[in-house]
């Protein structure tokens, strides 16, 4: 898909969230919805990897560096998101 489509969807979502256009019931469940969507995305990626025989055959040649790089990316992404979320998100109308 085109990267501009992804950017447009993200901007549209940010606009809706910022303008309060989403129902409050949906907003209260947003973290659960995001978590479930993330799990679905990871599952679909796992299925795609599992279906690709070339990827499965090359696991032995990927090596330890590939695994370390992937784990480091995941860990530092989580840390970065948590640090940024503490600065950006507002809980209960009060800034943290």
C-alpha positions in Angstrom: 0.0 0.0 0.0 1.0 3.6 -0.4 2.6 5.3 2.6 0.4 8.3 2.0 -2.7 6.2 2.7 -1.2 5.2 6.1 -0.3 8.8 6.9 -3.8 10.0 5.9 -5.5 7.4 8.1 -3.2 8.4 11.0 -4.0 12.1 10.6 -7.7 11.4 10.3 -7.6 9.3 13.5 -5.6 12.1 15.3 -8.2 14.6 14.1 -11.1 12.6 15.4 -9.4 11.9 18.7 -8.4 15.6 19.2 -11.8 17.0 18.3 -13.7 14.6 20.6 -15.7 13.1 17.8 -15.6 9.6 19.2 -18.1 8.3 21.7 -17.0 8.4 25.3 -17.7 4.7 25.6 -15.3 4.0 22.8 -12.7 6.3 24.2 -12.8 4.5 27.6 -12.1 1.2 25.9 -9.4 2.5 23.5 -6.4 0.9 25.2 -8.2 -2.5 25.1 -9.1 -2.0 21.5 -5.5 -1.0 20.7 -4.1 -4.0 22.5 -6.4 -6.4 20.7 -5.6 -4.9 17.4 -1.9 -5.2 18.2 -2.3 -8.9 19.0 -4.2 -9.4 15.8 -1.5 -7.7 13.8 1.2 -9.8 15.5 -0.8 -13.0 14.8 -1.3 -12.1 11.1 2.5 -11.3 10.8 3.3 -14.7 12.4 1.0 -16.5 10.0 2.6 -14.7 7.0 6.0 -15.7 8.2 4.9 -19.2 8.8 3.5 -19.5 5.3 6.7 -18.3 3.6 8.8 -21.3 3.1 11.8 -19.3 2.1 11.7 -17.4 5.4 11.4 -20.6 7.4 14.3 -22.2 5.5 16.5 -19.1 6.1 16.0 -19.0 9.9 19.2 -20.9 10.4 21.2 -18.3 8.4 19.6 -15.3 10.0 21.7 -15.9 13.1 21.9 -14.5 16.5 22.5 -10.9 15.3 19.0 -10.8 13.7 17.3 -12.1 16.8 19.2 -9.6 19.0 18.4 -6.7 16.7 14.7 -7.6 16.6 14.5 -7.9 20.4 16.4 -4.7 20.9 14.0 -2.9 18.5 11.0 -4.2 20.4 12.4 -3.4 23.9 13.5 0.1 23.0 10.3 0.8 21.2 8.3 -0.1 24.3 10.6 2.1 26.5 10.4 5.0 24.1 6.6 4.8 23.9 6.3 4.7 27.7 8.6 7.7 28.1 6.8 9.7 25.5 3.3 8.7 26.8 4.2 10.0 30.3 5.0 13.4 28.8 2.2 13.6 26.3 -0.9 11.8 27.7 -3.2 13.5 30.1 -4.9 11.5 32.8 -8.1 12.7 34.4 -7.7 16.2 33.0 -4.3 16.8 34.8 -0.9 16.8 33.1 1.8 14.6 34.4 
